[in-house]
């Protein structure tokens, strides 16, 4: 970090990382890209966000499953990175 850049608090850094992750997942939805969950390739059917204790919590529903998955457990499939 440069001398003029502000230092982010832990919560601000976590929020920024969550925002970046959510953007990546939203891009995967729009481009119909595969994601990985528990080592298996999947497609995102739906993504929803809501407030949870002052933070935004994002939940993902994968195609063929009605079980909600926390966005933090989803990664891009290797061929997409």
C-alpha positions as CSV (number, residue, x, y, z in Angstrom):
1,X,0.0,0.0,0.0
2,X,1.2,3.5,-0.8
3,X,1.5,6.3,1.8
4,X,-1.7,8.0,0.6
5,X,-3.9,4.9,0.4
6,X,-6.3,4.4,3.4
7,X,-5.8,1.4,5.6
8,X,-9.0,-0.7,5.6
9,X,-10.3,-2.2,8.9
10,X,-10.8,-5.9,9.1
11,X,-14.6,-5.6,8.5
12,X,-14.1,-3.2,5.6
13,X,-11.6,-5.7,4.0
14,X,-14.1,-8.6,4.6
15,X,-16.8,-6.5,3.0
16,X,-14.6,-5.7,0.0
17,X,-13.7,-9.4,-0.5
18,X,-17.3,-10.5,-0.2
19,X,-18.3,-7.8,-2.8
20,X,-15.6,-9.1,-5.2
21,X,-16.7,-12.7,-4.7
22,X,-20.4,-11.8,-5.4
23,X,-19.4,-10.0,-8.6
24,X,-17.5,-13.1,-9.7
25,X,-20.6,-15.3,-9.0
26,X,-22.9,-12.9,-10.7
27,X,-20.6,-12.9,-13.8
28,X,-20.8,-16.7,-13.7
29,X,-24.6,-16.6,-13.8
30,X,-24.7,-14.2,-16.7
31,X,-22.1,-16.2,-18.7
32,X,-23.5,-19.6,-17.7
33,X,-20.1,-20.6,-16.4
34,X,-19.5,-23.6,-14.2
35,X,-18.6,-23.2,-10.6
36,X,-17.3,-25.7,-8.0
37,X,-19.0,-26.8,-4.9
38,X,-17.6,-29.6,-2.8
39,X,-15.3,-30.5,-5.6
40,X,-18.1,-31.0,-8.1
41,X,-18.8,-28.7,-11.1
42,X,-22.2,-27.0,-11.0
43,X,-24.2,-24.1,-12.4
44,X,-25.7,-21.4,-10.4
45,X,-29.5,-21.3,-10.7
46,X,-30.2,-18.3,-8.4
47,X,-28.3,-16.0,-6.1
48,X,-29.8,-13.8,-3.5
49,X,-28.5,-11.4,-1.0
50,X,-29.9,-9.9,2.3
51,X,-28.9,-8.1,5.4
52,X,-27.6,-10.3,8.3
53,X,-26.4,-8.5,11.4
54,X,-25.2,-5.4,9.5
55,X,-23.5,-7.3,6.8
56,X,-24.8,-8.5,3.5
57,X,-25.1,-12.3,3.3
58,X,-25.2,-14.0,-0.1
59,X,-26.9,-17.3,-0.7
60,X,-26.5,-19.4,-3.9
61,X,-28.9,-22.1,-5.2
62,X,-27.3,-24.5,-7.6
63,X,-29.1,-26.0,-10.6
64,X,-30.8,-29.2,-9.6
65,X,-30.7,-28.5,-5.8
66,X,-33.1,-26.8,-3.5
67,X,-30.5,-26.5,-0.7
68,X,-29.1,-23.0,-0.2
69,X,-25.3,-22.7,-0.2
70,X,-23.3,-19.8,1.3
71,X,-21.5,-17.9,-1.4
72,X,-18.2,-18.3,0.4
73,X,-18.3,-22.1,-0.4
74,X,-18.5,-21.6,-4.1
75,X,-15.4,-21.1,-6.4
76,X,-15.0,-20.8,-10.1
77,X,-14.3,-24.0,-12.1
78,X,-10.6,-24.4,-12.9
79,X,-11.0,-23.8,-16.7
80,X,-12.6,-20.4,-16.0
81,X,-9.9,-18.8,-13.8
